[in-house]
Amino acid sequence: MTQALERWRPARGEFDRAAAAHLLGRAGLGISRQQLERAVVNGLDATLDALFEEPEHDPTLLTSIDLLLGTGSIESLQAWWMALMLGGRAPLRERLTLFWHDHFATAWDKVRDTRLMHRQNALFRKHGSGDFRVLLREVARDPAMLVWLDGNSNRKGHANENFAREVMELFALGIGNYSERDVSEAARAFTGWGVDGRRFRFAAADHDGGEKNLFGKVGRWDGDRALELILAQPVCARHVCRSLLQEYGGSAPTAAEVEPLAAELVRNDWNIAPVLRTILSSRWFFAPERRACRIAGPVELVVRVQARLELSLAPARAAAACESMGQALFRPPSVKGWDGGRAWINAGTWLARHEYMVELAREAARDERAEAMARELASEHAVECGSLAPVEAMATILTSPQFHLA
């Protein structure tokens, strides 16, 4: 297996400027010119080391939300997270946090509690690159998730299947890898799991302690044991790795591509970081067909432009712009998260993208280096700008379809 994975690693000579831009763009959310040049000089391994050993966020920025949580303002929470992403100190960590926010999609619109949404966001940031088993168990007890998927309604004799179904369909196994009986039996196992105020609570009186047949195993399973049985399904590691490959590779992987990574995930005690590093250093990842093959999501697009043009964006305005483009942080449209891909583009969202890109071009044009930046962008994205003024050239580039591919 190690030899097979080693064959995926790009040869040292392949890590040129384009490869470095691809790596930093996919591993994080935005890259500056300085970061790109440093990566090219340092090479692949040192660049990966820096990504996986990135510093903590500025503590002041990280805790700045504390005073605002009491207001209940979802806009303040959105602006705070956008500020972390725009800050660029921990791009890999924030990219993973955004990935898990989509994977375990939970929306403020039903939870209606910014403290719970913030706590879940912190959970993803803390456990996102660690043991998936720990992450899944923490999510299962997360008050925001329990409110979102009706934990308090899941009681003995009246089992609510919402969480049991989604933990199998979306979070851990994937469609077609469980039966309806598995869903109903798991729902019984999770009875009594709910929320008391802002805390997880287990109500023994509401728990169904009877025997349950889950994945062919019979016992008096509770919620913890149900999660163990879900994680024990061989398809679970495959589902996690397939999701990671789709996110970081930009296209649906084949079973042959998923299988060795699933084995590596289990071999590494379910830790995400080693598997993600394997993906980001593989020939599969650096293949030409995986570069600029996907439409950038609004958050990714905004952070990328900010970093590339060295802008200083107002986080609240940036978050609002992302919402107008179809990605409202903490407000995914459903338990499936955002569809992504071509779904990012429709008549309304493309107009919003166009308008905000023009706004950013005007902001960048105030810089004394605007003319040079416009020339560099035109060269990087093969856009003909002729004798256009810097603001017009940058607006032309930022609103060109190819610029929105990542």
C-alpha positions, 0 to 999 in steps of 0.5 A: 500500500505504501508503495502504491501511495508513493507512486502518486507523489509528484516528482520534485521537478513537477512542483512549479508555480502552477502546481504550488498555486493548485496546492495552496488554493485547494488546501486553503482558501486564498494565497498571496503572491508572497506565499506562492513564491515561498512555496515554489522555493521551499518545495512540496514537502516543506510547503505541506509541513507548513500547512499542517503545522500552521499557527493558531489564530490570533487569540484576540480575534478568536475570542472577539466573538464572545461579547457579541454572542449575547446579541443573538446576531447571526450576521456578527457570527458570520462576519467573525468567521469570515474574519478568521478566513480572511486573516489567512493564518490557518488556511488549511484549518479553516478550509477543513472547518468549512468542509465539515460545516457543509458535511454536517450541515446545520442551519441557524434558521432552525437552531436560532441560537448563535452560541450553539452555532458558534460552539459547533463551529469550534468543534469542527475547528478543534477536531477537523483534522483529527480522529473522525470517530471522535468528531462523529461522536462529538457531533452526535452530542452537539446541541445545535445538531440535536436541535437541528435534527429533532433530538428532543422529539426522539423518545421511547415509543415515538422514535424520531428517525431524523438523526439516525437517517442522516448519520447514515445517509450523509455523515457516515455511510452514504445512500444504499449502504444501510436498510430502513430497519437499520434506521429505525433501530438506530433511532431507538438507540438514540432515544433520550438524547436531547438538549437541556438549555444549551447542554446535551442531556440523556433522559433515561426515562425517554430511552428505549432500552429494548433489544435492537437489530442493527446491521445484523447485530442484536443487543440492547444498544444505546446511542454510543453503541449505535455509533460504534456499529456505524463506524464498524461498517467497512463502507464508513471509511470509504464514505469519509475518504470519498467526501474528502477526495471530492472536496479536494480533488474537485471531481467524484473519485472511483472506487479504486481511488477511494479504497487505498485511502480508506485503508490508510484512514483506518490504519492511522486510527481514523485520523484525517490529517495523514489521509489529507496529506496523502491526497495533497501530495498525490499524482492524482491530486496534481493531475492536469484534469484536476486543476481549475476543474470546479467552480469556486464557492462564494467563500472560497472566491472572496478569500482568494481574491482578497489574498491575491489582490492584497485587499483589506476587506470588511468581514461583514460586507464580505459575508453578506456578499457571499450570502448574495452569491448563494453561500450564507455561513451558518445557514446551509439550505438543507441537511445536505449542505450546499450542492456546489459545482454548477449549482453555484451559478444561476442568473441571480448568483452570477449577477451578484458575483459580477457586481462584487467582483467589480466592487473589488476591482475598484478597491484594488485599482486604488493601490499604486501597484494596480497596473502591475497587478492587472498585468500579472492577473491577465497573464495568469488567467490568459485574459486579453485586456489590451489597453484597458485602464487597471480598474477595467482590466481587473474587472474584466479578469475577475468577472471572466468565467475562467477566473471562477474556476479553482 
